[in-house]
Amino acid sequence: MLRSPLGAGGLHGVPAEEYGDVAWRVSQRNEGKLEFLGGKPELLRLGHLDDVDMAMMIHATLRPEEGKLAIPVSNNGCVVKTVRYVGRAAHAGGAPHRGINALYAAQIGLMAINAIRETFRDEDTVRVHPIMTHGGSQVNVIRAAVRLETFVRAKTLESIADADAKVDRALRASALALGAVVEIETLPGYMPMRCDPLLVDRFRAIAGELVGADNVRTIAHRTGSTDMGDLAQVMPILHPTSAVPAAPSHGADWQLSDPSLVYLTNAKALASMVVDLLADVATVGREVVAKAKPPMTRATYLEFQRRVGRREVYEG
């Protein structure tokens, strides 16, 4: 990250980038330790990036067909949901008619989400991938409480909002079908990301010198989400990838197939970018900042994210 005034660059460690362990993060927020549950959004809120003009990072990828180094033009953004179905406990064998099965309500909610997938436009690159984090504790008891978590990802803020509304509707419908209650909490996730075109051009030239131009690719869009998208709302950013895993990412068998690319080449690429941007009294860096048109200020970004967060209780 390059700090103001242009003339100094530095590294900034960012915890909690992946947005896993949602329930734990919510507990930290409820205790007043956090407001936003992702790394860079929280750093933006705390003011730690107020003097940063632009930001760069490199992320490993599982797609070797994209070349050793690749630049995604954009990435999906997302919102995050925690869902709790509340039913009524009863003896599962002796008196199931006296219960309201929260597990069945949750199952219908998952099926309803699957049923609306064909209503998502291909160009919006919507991704919804819920998990069940609690499905009951006693096999002979009608489930009185079940919990789900999910991301709702899409390419633009408008398409995220559209998919988010459809998912909420599916969750309400399943509560109605069983006569259960559903509590839906929507959390601000990560914003859609778009790389700065001037930074992309500079990086492509540097990457070509390091790994050969034939090994550098440009990717139209990625459907994952990253908190670099939040920085992209308020400053020019660059978020290339390096293709190194020999096994699928986010798995226990993940490993690096080319440690030299990760530890050395990536470091050389970012260091070369800093030199390029700050040379000649930061001529190139100043051009990037002058031509960049971030869609939000830090203040409007924080205001927007706070409006995203909401909690609804629907009684079916």
Phi and psi in degrees as a GROMACS rama.xvg file:
@    title "Ramachandran Plot"
@    xaxis  label "Phi"
@    yaxis  label "Psi"
@TYPE xy
-100.716  124.27  LEU-2
-94.788  152.458  ARG-3
-78.9753  151.172  SER-4
-70.462  157.02  PRO-5
-54.2944  122.989  LEU-6
152.568  -2.92707  GLY-7
-142.544  136.959  ALA-8
-123.78  156.789  GLY-9
-162.139  164.345  GLY-10
-94.2514  145.624  LEU-11
-135.124  113.824  HIS-12
-73.5503  139.79  GLY-13
-129.419  111.962  VAL-14
-79.6164  162.876  PRO-15
65.6772  33.4584  ALA-16
-70.1492  -32.904  GLU-17
-78.7948  -15.2074  GLU-18
63.3131  38.1561  TYR-19
-86.5805  -177.767  GLY-20
49.8463  54.4076  ASP-21
-59.6545  -45.5188  VAL-22
-60.0778  -39.7507  ALA-23
-65.3341  -41.3902  TRP-24
-64.3408  -40.3727  ARG-25
-61.2809  -39.2815  VAL-26
-63.9558  -37.8083  SER-27
-65.4095  -39.3745  GLN-28
-64.2843  -43.2477  ARG-29
-64.2246  -26.2155  ASN-30
-86.2907  1.4474  GLU-31
81.2953  12.124  GLY-32
-86.33  -22.0075  LYS-33
-137.598  160.828  LEU-34
-114.175  -56.1955  GLU-35
-94.0828  146.923  PHE-36
-99.6285  5.67446  LEU-37
-112.808  160.002  GLY-38
-61.8918  -62.7802  GLY-39
-69.5155  -36.1437  LYS-40
-56.9561  -41.2655  PRO-41
-69.0774  -37.3841  GLU-42
-65.1188  -37.6443  LEU-43
-62.0489  -44.1313  LEU-44
-61.9971  -40.8264  ARG-45
-76.7413  -7.36368  LEU-46
85.7057  6.93194  GLY-47
-69.4732  -14.9615  HIS-48
-112.908  15.2793  LEU-49
-63.3739  -28.6551  ASP-50
-103.348  20.9939  ASP-51
-101.169  128.138  VAL-52
-88.7021  -33.0761  ASP-53
-158.865  163.112  MET-54
-140.989  148.334  ALA-55
-140.823  146.523  MET-56
-156.608  165.67  MET-57
-125.463  137.121  ILE-58
-121.129  137.48  HIS-59
-68.2401  150.94  ALA-60
-135.85  157.098  THR-61
-94.9823  13.3403  LEU-62
-113.22  84.1224  ARG-63
-63.8931  -21.8223  PRO-64
-67.1965  -12.8567  GLU-65
-87.6529  4.673  GLU-66
94.3707  165.979  GLY-67
-63.5766  -38.6205  LYS-68
-129.702  135.879  LEU-69
-140.004  153.228  ALA-70
-121.134  109.877  ILE-71
-75.919  131.368  PRO-72
-66.2763  -36.5769  VAL-73
-154.767  166.784  SER-74
-138.216  153.83  ASN-75
-61.2495  151.18  ASN-76
-101.926  -177.678  GLY-77
-160.619  158.759  CYS-78
-116.02  160.804  VAL-79
-120.109  139.921  VAL-80
-126.586  139.116  LYS-81
-113.351  135.974  THR-82
-129.767  133.857  VAL-83
-129.335  118.33  ARG-84
-93.4047  132.569  TYR-85
-119.478  121.736  VAL-86
-117.095  -139.582  GLY-87
-139.651  127.598  ARG-88
-72.73  146.047  ALA-89
-159.845  165.164  ALA-90
-68.9609  122.806  HIS-91
-68.1216  -27.9079  ALA-92
-95.7669  -41.272  GLY-93
-88.4954  -31.232  GLY-94
-150.381  53.74  ALA-95
-63.2369  -24.0077  PRO-96
-67.9275  -15.1221  HIS-97
-89.0898  -6.19315  ARG-98
-101.777  168.523  GLY-99
-124.496  115.108  ILE-100
-84.8491  102.094  ASN-101
-65.8717  -29.4618  ALA-102
-64.9081  -44.0884  LEU-103
-65.7215  -36.8639  TYR-104
-60.6356  -43.8194  ALA-105
-64.5594  -39.1651  ALA-106
-63.2651  -41.5329  GLN-107
-65.4402  -36.9823  ILE-108
-60.3052  -42.8213  GLY-109
-64.7125  -41.4959  LEU-110
-66.5329  -36.3287  MET-111
-65.7302  -38.7556  ALA-112
-62.2327  -43.6314  ILE-113
-62.2598  -35.3634  ASN-114
-69.0607  -23.9311  ALA-115
-93.4935  -0.179646  ILE-116
-59.7871  -35.7737  ARG-117
-70.9525  -9.53823  GLU-118
-85.9737  -6.89772  THR-119
-83.4116  132.028  PHE-120
-72.9358  139.675  ARG-121
-57.1817  -39.9308  ASP-122
-69.4852  -14.0078  GLU-123
-87.3105  -8.19559  ASP-124
44.366  51.799  THR-125
-74.771  138.683  VAL-126
-134.464  124.197  ARG-127
-128.056  122.977  VAL-128
-141.454  78.4061  HIS-129
-74.4812  156.51  PRO-130
-129.568  155.605  ILE-131
-102.067  118.674  MET-132
-97.229  -15.9471  THR-133
-152.813  123.467  HIS-134
-121.064  12.9783  GLY-135
122.463  163.72  GLY-136
-125.56  -20.4363  SER-137
-127.823  127.707  GLN-138
-69.4604  -23.0113  VAL-139
-97.2175  18.0043  ASN-140
-123.954  130.002  VAL-141
-58.5546  128.665  ILE-142
-66.5252  122.906  ARG-143
-94.5274  -16.9353  ALA-144
-151.355  131.291  ALA-145
-137.362  142.488  VAL-146
-122.037  140.873  ARG-147
-125.495  157.496  LEU-148
-135.224  148.56  GLU-149
-156.83  156.355  THR-150
-100.116  148.883  PHE-151
-122.658  107.677  VAL-152
-109.409  150.024  ARG-153
-165.202  175.273  ALA-154
-79.0284  -32.9864  LYS-155
-129.608  165.235  THR-156
-61.6533  -37.2352  LEU-157
-66.1203  -43.4715  GLU-158
-72.9537  -29.537  SER-159
-63.3669  -46.4647  ILE-160
-62.1216  -39.3893  ALA-161
-65.167  -48.5384  ASP-162
-65.3834  -37.7053  ALA-163
-61.0168  -43.8095  ASP-164
-64.5357  -38.9659  ALA-165
-67.3274  -39.6202  LYS-166
-64.5163  -43.6804  VAL-167
-59.3445  -41.4072  ASP-168
-62.3482  -40.746  ARG-169
-64.4677  -39.0949  ALA-170
-68.5268  -39.2844  LEU-171
-65.2212  -42.8079  ARG-172
-59.7294  -38.3132  ALA-173
-69.5468  -34.5289  SER-174
-65.9852  -40.9046  ALA-175
-61.9458  -39.6555  LEU-176
-61.8759  -34.4079  ALA-177
-103.687  -6.24105  LEU-178
73.675  26.1005  GLY-179
-94.3186  176.247  ALA-180
-108.536  139.407  VAL-181
-124.038  130.285  VAL-182
-107.003  118.909  GLU-183
-116.42  116.471  ILE-184
-109.336  123.886  GLU-185
-105.036  126.681  THR-186
-113.06  142.115  LEU-187
-63.0683  127.394  PRO-188
-100.916  -118.746  GLY-189
-117.885  146.787  TYR-190
-82.2875  155.582  MET-191
-58.0677  146.51  PRO-192
-113.615  140.289  MET-193
-138.861  127.651  ARG-194
-77.5688  148.101  CYS-195
-70.0164  128.848  ASP-196
-63.9755  -33.8596  PRO-197
-69.0575  -41.0218  LEU-198
-65.2742  -37.2967  LEU-199
-60.7381  -45.5923  VAL-200
-62.7057  -42.847  ASP-201
-64.6508  -43.4701  ARG-202
-66.9756  -39.168  PHE-203
-59.3626  -41.0221  ARG-204
-66.5347  -44.4184  ALA-205
-65.6813  -44.0707  ILE-206
-62.6083  -37.6668  ALA-207
-61.8369  -36.8044  GLY-208
-69.4413  -30.665  GLU-209
-83.9098  -40.3501  LEU-210
-123.592  1.35751  VAL-211
92.0695  135.395  GLY-212
-58.6376  -32.4355  ALA-213
-68.2328  -16.5256  ASP-214
-100.145  11.651  ASN-215
-114.996  127.795  VAL-216
-123.269  158.998  ARG-217
-114.748  128.214  THR-218
-106.515  127.755  ILE-219
-61.671  -46.1577  ALA-220
-161.38  145.316  HIS-221
-116.715  143.719  ARG-222
-94.4852  -3.87409  THR-223
-77.199  175.945  GLY-224
-126.968  152.151  SER-225
-148.718  147.184  THR-226
-73.8811  -1.41801  ASP-227
-66.2335  -23.1187  MET-228
-61.5217  -34.0455  GLY-229
-67.7385  -41.1399  ASP-230
-65.7687  -34.0288  LEU-231
-63.761  -20.0649  ALA-232
-72.6005  -22.0682  GLN-233
-124.602  -5.78409  VAL-234
-159.858  161.098  MET-235
-68.8547  137.562  PRO-236
-135.616  163.91  ILE-237
-137.61  130.769  LEU-238
-140.105  68.9877  HIS-239
-74.609  171.643  PRO-240
-127.798  156.621  THR-241
-124.71  131.168  SER-242
-88.1184  102.895  ALA-243
-132.555  -23.2531  VAL-244
-66.6522  143.99  PRO-245
-97.6016  -7.39951  ALA-246
-139.752  160.716  ALA-247
-55.6376  142.225  PRO-248
-72.0185  162.738  SER-249
62.9293  22.4251  HIS-250
-120.157  159.141  GLY-251
-66.6446  -21.1278  ALA-252
-95.9204  13.0589  ASP-253
-64.3487  140.566  TRP-254
-154.551  163.569  GLN-255
-90.7982  130.471  LEU-256
-90.6723  -17.7278  SER-257
-142.898  76.7728  ASP-258
-56.8615  -33.3921  PRO-259
-62.2151  -39.0525  SER-260
-63.2973  -43.2599  LEU-261
-70.0408  -48.9841  VAL-262
-84.9572  -31.301  TYR-263
-107.753  -55.9202  LEU-264
-62.7246  -44.4276  THR-265
-61.5508  -40.8464  ASN-266
-64.5608  -41.3475  ALA-267
-62.5282  -39.8695  LYS-268
-63.4967  -46.8452  ALA-269
-68.3509  -40.3822  LEU-270
-63.2419  -40.0584  ALA-271
-64.9401  -35.9056  SER-272
-62.6845  -42.0806  MET-273
-63.1577  -44.1994  VAL-274
-61.2467  -44.4096  VAL-275
-62.5075  -42.2582  ASP-276
-72.4726  -30.8443  LEU-277
-99.6202  -5.69748  LEU-278
-64.9164  152.548  ALA-279
52.6039  55.7675  ASP-280
56.6614  40.5513  VAL-281
59.7935  41.7181  ALA-282
-58.8909  -50.7738  THR-283
-68.528  -42.1493  VAL-284
-60.1139  -41.264  GLY-285
-65.5583  -35.7352  ARG-286
-65.0252  -42.0276  GLU-287
-59.5922  -48.6661  VAL-288
-64.4212  -39.8792  VAL-289
-67.2017  -36.917  ALA-290
-89.5734  -16.5639  LYS-291
-68.2859  143.311  ALA-292
-129.78  72.2025  LYS-293
-58.2117  139.95  PRO-294
-72.0451  -15.1526  PRO-295
-137.968  157.695  MET-296
-89.8405  170.529  THR-297
-60.6398  -38.2251  ARG-298
-66.8919  -44.75  ALA-299
-70.91  -30.2949  THR-300
-62.0468  -49.3227  TYR-301
-62.9664  -39.8248  LEU-302
-63.0679  -43.3974  GLU-303
-63.0409  -48.4236  PHE-304
-62.9769  -35.0361  GLN-305
-68.9029  -29.4124  ARG-306
-72.8087  -26.2749  ARG-307
-64.9071  -41.0514  VAL-308
-66.4606  130.193  GLY-309
-160.891  162.022  ARG-310
-135.312  131.269  ARG-311
-125.813  138.844  GLU-312
-116.959  117.237  VAL-313
-114.752  123.321  TYR-314
-98.5268  111.288  GLU-315
